[in-house]
Amino acid sequence: MLIPFFLISLAAPAQLPEKATPAPKVESAPPAKPAPKYRFMVTPDNIQHLGSVGPREVRTLTWELKNTSDKPISFRVLDTAPGVRVSLDPFAKPWQPGEARKFDVTSDASDFLAYQRRAVRLEPDDPSQPRYILRWDMTIRPEMAVDAVNKTFGEVSPHESPLAVYTFTREGGGPAEIRLESKLPDYLESEVIPMGPKASLQLTLRPSKLKPGMQAGLELLKVSTNAPKQPSFDLTLTWKLKLSILAVPSRVVWDEPKIRSFDLEVKSRDAKPFRILEARIEGPTDKQGNALFTHGALPVEAAPSHVIKLQCVAELESKAMLFLTCSGLDAPMQIPLTWLPPKAAPEAPKPGKGDADKAKDPEIH
């Protein structure tokens, strides 16, 4: 049976060959320039770390320079860092092939402070050779230093008189001279003791001179010195009284006219029971002789903690002192009481002459 030609064409269409896609053109990178071969070698060949250096200390570093080529080579010392000096005698003549020669570099720390970097550049007479840089770093100590800027007496019993000592040291600059510039409170005593390159500031705490209600303190002290780069130091000194019985708070202040009562807590430091034997308030009275500050009934039983209700009826600013005699204490506790009335709002300024006319006519100035 014969099949018409046009049916064969519809049943099996001819497959045309695909057009080939040209491969992307890859540009070749330019050939890298070969690294120049050094004609010399420096030892050591890395940065030198000098660590901690004194404020006027001079350090000497030694390098070895070797000609590794078969021709003579000369070097020139270029600009150097401040305080750096290079021994130039080894550079007076060329290095012969294979010759190794040492040279010294001195680094003076004077007039510098803290972390510093130094460098020296060497330039060979061969233009194809790069310059070589000698590098080193150091941390220069301050001329004047103190053993600690923050100190504490810790917890102090009322009968103790602890001593805190700040020691100043001047390195390489003559005797140390210090002076306390801050004005001290009555409960702190000071003494400056010179000791050649060292000097000490001694502070003594006198708890017996503390004002009532003071149970802790942070003292800020400024000390001047004779060191040019460290002319002054800011010091701190903390302390805290070690009391067997505490009043919380140590001072009572009223500043809200609608609140006239306050619950004062008196508690034992080590949670041991105690008694409040007596409470007494010394303070002002009104015109009728009535006290402006009063307290409620005292608890009778021994307990680790007691609450005393305080009352204030003052109108003007007033102060009083509450004395509490407790079992286990040699002297009565003293708790300051203060009434601070709220400040009156400032009055609005009264309009001056001509203000009404200015309001009517804005063009009047």
Buried (B, 14 or more C-beta within 10 A) or exposed (E): EEEEEEEEEEEEEEEEEEEEEEEEEEEEEEEEEEEEEBBBEBEEEEEBEBEEBBBBBEBEBEBEBBBBBEEBBBBEBEEBBEBBBBBEEBBEEBBEEEBEBEBEBEBBBBEBBEEBEBBBBBBBEBEEBEEBEBEBBBBBBBBBBBEEEEBBBEEBEBEEEBEBEBBBBBBEBEEBBBEBEBEEEEBBBEEBEEEEBBBBBBBBBBBEEBEEBBBEBEBEBEBBBBBEBBEEBEBEBBBEBBBBBBBEBBBBBBEEEEEEEBEBEBBBEEEEEBBBEEBEBEBEEEEEEEBBBBBBEEBEEEBEBBEBEBBBEBEEEBBBBBBBBBEEBEEBBBBBBBBEBEEEEEEEEEEEEEEEEEEEEEEEE
